[in-house]
């Protein structure tokens, strides 16, 4: 943040994050950039970005939410909001939009972009850079929304062999990175043990680990995650795995993933995958 403030002072430009992001190319993102460049589709490239985001920066989370023919990449700050975070948000969203546009066979633009901070007094640069896109300010979380069909486009010049090669490198790096996150591992283990038939509460998990809730939150934050993010991810992955098991009915799956109400389970599952549990089971 101090670096951003210094750059803004030197350039006298509040839009420097936005403009800088528009100049970024995937090659500058290291191995993660090469994985995205060689992904079979734009959607897969975005999925890899979210999966390996924490190797790049832990101050911000990104996740993909699919709803109908819309795919939303939503960003959540992991720190209490400060005005200077605007430059990070500007840079991050601008960089992703232009990287996707530049690596697709046919240039793809988002339908809508949302920024967490209030509308700036002068937002002409936003209008110029995102000329075909609806722009929203003051959102609960920053986001980019694409047409899902646009994201089925092939990544220009992608190579499946190179994709596997670079992802194998990232997999090893992520495994080593995750091995340091001892509190995350403990919470995952505890949630998985206590998940069935109820929603694990952070108070119960903290007590089991002999920590205060505040101490657990701080330790997870230092590892780049939150209790709710861990819980949502476990529920999502477990739900997907269990729906592939035809011996379990949907009510059983809801129960085993800590949902006492099947309607709540259906809403959550559709938010995670864009499909209802019944639709997902039919397709898979």
Rosetta blueprint (number, residue, H / E / L):
1 X L
2 X H
3 X H
4 X H
5 X H
6 X H
7 X H
8 X H
9 X H
10 X H
11 X H
12 X L
13 X L
14 X L
15 X L
16 X H
17 X H
18 X H
19 X H
20 X H
21 X H
22 X H
23 X H
24 X L
25 X L
26 X H
27 X H
28 X H
29 X H
30 X H
31 X H
32 X H
33 X H
34 X H
35 X H
36 X H
37 X H
38 X L
39 X L
40 X L
41 X L
42 X H
43 X H
44 X H
45 X H
46 X H
47 X H
48 X H
49 X H
50 X H
51 X H
52 X H
53 X H
54 X H
55 X H
56 X H
57 X L
58 X L
59 X L
60 X E
61 X E
62 X E
63 X E
64 X E
65 X E
66 X E
67 X E
68 X L
69 X L
70 X E
71 X E
72 X E
73 X E
74 X E
75 X E
76 X E
77 X E
78 X L
79 X L
80 X L
81 X L
82 X L
83 X L
84 X L
85 X H
86 X H
87 X H
88 X H
89 X H
90 X H
91 X H
92 X H
93 X H
94 X H
95 X H
96 X H
97 X H
98 X H
99 X H
100 X H
101 X H
102 X H
103 X H
104 X E
105 X L
106 X L
107 X L
108 X L
109 X L
110 X L
111 X L
112 X E
113 X E
114 X E
115 X E
116 X L
117 X L
118 X L
119 X L
120 X L
121 X L
122 X L
123 X L
124 X H
125 X H
126 X H
127 X H
128 X H
129 X H
130 X L
131 X L
132 X L
133 X L
134 X E
135 X E
136 X E
137 X E
138 X L
139 X L
140 X L
141 X L
142 X E
143 X E
144 X E
145 X E
146 X E
147 X E
148 X L
149 X L
150 X H
151 X H
152 X H
153 X L
154 X L
155 X E
156 X L
157 X L
158 X L
159 X L
160 X H
161 X H
162 X H
163 X H
164 X H
165 X H
166 X H
167 X H
168 X H
169 X H
170 X H
171 X H
172 X H
173 X H
174 X H
175 X H
176 X H
177 X H
178 X H
179 X H
180 X L
181 X L
182 X H
183 X H
184 X H
185 X H
186 X H
187 X H
188 X H
189 X H
190 X H
191 X H
192 X H
193 X H
194 X H
195 X L
196 X L
197 X L
198 X L
199 X L
200 X L
201 X L
202 X H
203 X H
204 X H
205 X H
206 X H
207 X H
208 X H
209 X L
210 X L
211 X L
212 X L
213 X H
214 X H
215 X H
216 X H
217 X H
218 X H
219 X H
220 X H
221 X H
222 X H
223 X L
224 X L
225 X L
226 X L
227 X H
228 X H
229 X H
230 X H
231 X H
232 X H
233 X H
234 X H
235 X H
236 X H
237 X H
238 X H
239 X H
240 X H
241 X H
242 X H
243 X H
244 X L
245 X L
246 X L
247 X L
248 X L
249 X L
250 X H
251 X H
252 X H
253 X H
254 X H
255 X H
256 X H
257 X L
258 X L
259 X L
260 X L
261 X L
262 X H
263 X H
264 X H
265 X H
266 X H
267 X H
268 X H
269 X H
270 X H
271 X H
272 X H
273 X H
274 X L
275 X L
276 X L
277 X H
278 X H
279 X H
280 X H
281 X H
282 X H
283 X H
284 X L
